[in-house]
């Protein structure tokens, strides 16, 4: 049975339900003066009844926030955000003209590609495992890689908390290195998978998120997504610039 929405509902929930904006962005849309309820300019906290007329004016492109998407190579020893004690986060070592945030996480001991952006629309669209977006890693382990190890990693591994990881693509590169493509991202997943199979990770680098590749970016460096790369990235997320 289709779930019936309960009215009255807050205007931000209404806008998200109608796919006009994310719940996170809705307050900004309302505050911009673009939303009207029955001809009256909506204000933060307004509630909408089922028979109300809600109108949303198009965004003024001249005044719209300029959306920024960066490919960044997070160095080892740096956490994604929320540092504790003497830890340092990406925000502590990287400054940009626009305020950007990391989309997702990459653990302190790992390095490589992370997307930085100022567009809250992309967070769930990238990170939700139901979207099946690929993330590729190159991993070095502490002992020679066996055929059995590659097979078990590819079929999925039961982790220490009982979670069974999804089947994934795994390829041996040389005696100690392999590549792995995941569409999910449990905390320290690859390290935990290896541990359950008797291996320890010596180096872990993320080299691709969807169509965006790390390429030759050195640790701490960044580049802006643009052109065909950006168009493909947003298209895969069902978004426009």
PyMOL commands that set and color helices and strands:
alter all, ss='L'
color gray80, all
select helices_A, chain A and resi 11-17+23-31+90-93+122-127+129-131+147-155+189-196+227-236
alter helices_A, ss='H'
color red, helices_A
select strands_A, chain A and resi 9-10+35-37+40-41+47-48+54-56+69-74+101-103+111-117+135-141+169-172+177-182+201-209+212-213+222-224
alter strands_A, ss='S'
color yellow, strands_A
deselect
rebuild
show_as cartoon
